[in-house]
């Protein structure tokens, strides 16, 4: 059993976003000047928006035709 392309893409996208947020958090910790919560959120949102995340349409056929295994969607 595997994930359909749409769901696999979402899992990858989520991982990218979490990785970027962790990098932003580390950057904020390393900054000499503390920032406000509003500034931190603004920076986090800006860094996630900079990611190039494609939009995938869900597939109609949720069966993997090559192996006859069901695909999780």
VEXDREN-2710 file (C-alpha; in Angstrom, 1 decimal):
% VEXDREN-2710
k/r/px/py/pz
1/UNK/0.0/0.0/0.0
2/UNK/1.3/3.5/-0.8
3/UNK/0.2/7.1/-1.0
4/UNK/-1.3/8.6/-4.1
5/UNK/0.8/11.3/-5.8
6/UNK/-1.4/14.0/-4.3
7/UNK/-1.0/12.8/-0.7
8/UNK/2.7/12.0/-1.1
9/UNK/3.1/15.6/-2.4
10/UNK/1.3/17.0/0.6
11/UNK/3.6/15.0/3.0
12/UNK/6.6/16.4/1.2
13/UNK/5.2/19.9/1.3
14/UNK/4.5/19.6/5.0
15/UNK/8.1/18.5/5.6
16/UNK/9.4/21.4/3.7
17/UNK/7.3/23.9/5.7
18/UNK/8.3/22.4/9.0
19/UNK/12.0/22.4/8.0
20/UNK/11.7/26.1/7.0
21/UNK/10.0/27.0/10.2
22/UNK/12.7/25.3/12.2
23/UNK/15.4/27.2/10.3
24/UNK/13.6/30.4/11.0
25/UNK/13.3/29.6/14.7
26/UNK/17.1/28.9/14.8
27/UNK/17.7/32.2/13.0
28/UNK/15.6/34.1/15.5
29/UNK/17.4/32.4/18.4
30/UNK/20.8/33.4/16.9
31/UNK/19.9/37.0/16.4
32/UNK/21.5/39.4/18.9
33/UNK/18.4/41.6/19.0
34/UNK/15.2/40.0/20.3
35/UNK/12.1/40.5/18.2
36/UNK/8.4/40.8/19.1
37/UNK/6.1/37.9/18.5
38/UNK/4.5/39.8/15.7
39/UNK/7.9/40.2/14.0
40/UNK/8.7/36.5/14.5
41/UNK/5.4/35.4/12.9
42/UNK/5.9/37.9/10.0
43/UNK/9.3/36.4/9.4
44/UNK/8.0/32.8/9.6
45/UNK/5.1/33.6/7.2
46/UNK/7.5/35.3/4.7
47/UNK/9.9/32.3/4.8
48/UNK/7.1/29.8/4.1
49/UNK/5.6/31.9/1.3
50/UNK/9.1/31.9/-0.3
51/UNK/8.8/28.1/-0.8
52/UNK/7.9/27.0/-4.2
53/UNK/5.2/24.4/-3.5
54/UNK/3.3/23.1/-6.5
55/UNK/-0.4/22.3/-6.4
56/UNK/-1.3/18.8/-7.3
57/UNK/-4.8/17.7/-8.2
58/UNK/-6.1/14.6/-6.6
59/UNK/-6.3/11.6/-8.9
60/UNK/-9.6/9.9/-9.6
61/UNK/-8.3/6.4/-9.7
62/UNK/-7.0/5.5/-6.2
63/UNK/-5.7/2.1/-7.3
64/UNK/-2.1/1.6/-8.4
65/UNK/-2.6/-0.2/-11.7
66/UNK/0.9/-1.6/-11.8
67/UNK/0.7/-3.6/-8.6
68/UNK/-3.1/-3.8/-7.9
69/UNK/-2.4/-2.4/-4.4
70/UNK/-4.7/0.1/-2.9
71/UNK/-3.3/3.6/-2.6
72/UNK/-4.0/5.7/0.5
73/UNK/-5.7/9.0/-0.3
END
